[in-house]
Amino acid sequence: MVLKTFNLEEETYDKFSEFCKANGISMSKQINIFINAQIAEEPKVREEYLKKLEIIRKGKFTKIGNIEDFKKRYA
């Protein structure tokens, strides 16, 4: 176990501290559970990003072939 320091708004800390005390739970354990849940989930991709990506994929591209073809055309 490691000791880490985080900056929190005092009001947020106070409310969470009272919540933990009222429910008889460990604040540190709750934070550990929260962090593990965040890193365990699959990242969510926004629908608008997927739509933009599909438009890009369907775009008109210039085929350049291999590196030699590229050098001939653009060098």
C-alpha positions as CSV (number, residue, x, y, z in Angstrom):
1,M,0.0,0.0,0.0
2,V,1.2,3.5,-0.8
3,L,0.3,6.8,0.7
4,K,-0.8,9.4,-1.9
5,T,-2.0,13.0,-1.5
6,F,-4.8,14.4,-3.5
7,N,-6.2,17.9,-3.6
8,L,-10.0,18.1,-3.0
9,E,-12.4,20.9,-2.4
10,E,-12.9,21.1,1.3
11,E,-16.7,20.9,1.0
12,T,-16.5,17.7,-1.1
13,Y,-14.1,16.1,1.4
14,D,-16.3,17.1,4.4
15,K,-19.4,15.7,2.8
16,F,-17.7,12.4,1.8
17,S,-16.1,12.1,5.2
18,E,-19.5,12.4,6.9
19,F,-21.1,9.9,4.4
20,C,-18.4,7.4,5.2
21,K,-18.7,7.9,8.9
22,A,-22.5,7.6,8.8
23,N,-22.3,4.4,6.8
24,G,-19.4,2.9,8.7
25,I,-17.1,2.6,5.7
26,S,-13.5,3.4,5.0
27,M,-12.9,6.5,2.9
28,S,-9.6,5.1,1.6
29,K,-11.3,1.9,0.6
30,Q,-14.0,3.7,-1.2
31,I,-11.5,5.8,-3.2
32,N,-9.6,2.6,-4.0
33,I,-12.8,0.9,-5.3
34,F,-13.6,4.0,-7.4
35,I,-10.2,4.2,-9.0
36,N,-10.2,0.4,-9.8
37,A,-13.7,0.8,-11.4
38,Q,-12.5,3.6,-13.6
39,I,-9.5,1.7,-14.9
40,A,-11.3,-1.6,-15.3
41,E,-14.1,-0.3,-17.6
42,E,-13.7,-0.3,-21.3
43,P,-13.3,3.2,-22.6
44,K,-16.5,4.6,-24.0
45,V,-16.3,6.3,-27.5
46,R,-18.7,9.1,-28.2
47,E,-21.1,8.5,-31.0
48,E,-20.2,11.8,-32.7
49,Y,-16.6,10.7,-32.9
50,L,-17.5,7.4,-34.6
51,K,-19.6,9.3,-37.2
52,K,-16.7,11.6,-38.0
53,L,-14.4,8.6,-38.2
54,E,-16.7,6.9,-40.7
55,I,-16.8,10.0,-42.8
56,I,-13.0,10.2,-42.9
57,R,-12.8,6.5,-43.8
58,K,-15.1,7.0,-46.7
59,G,-13.2,10.1,-47.9
60,K,-11.4,10.4,-51.3
61,F,-7.8,9.6,-51.0
62,T,-4.9,9.6,-53.4
63,K,-3.3,6.3,-53.8
64,I,0.4,6.7,-53.7
65,G,1.5,3.1,-53.9
66,N,4.8,2.3,-52.2
67,I,7.6,4.6,-51.1
68,E,9.2,4.6,-54.6
69,D,6.0,5.7,-56.2
70,F,5.7,8.4,-53.6
71,K,9.2,9.7,-54.3
72,K,8.6,9.8,-58.1
73,R,5.3,11.7,-57.6
74,Y,6.2,14.1,-54.8
75,A,10.0,14.4,-54.9
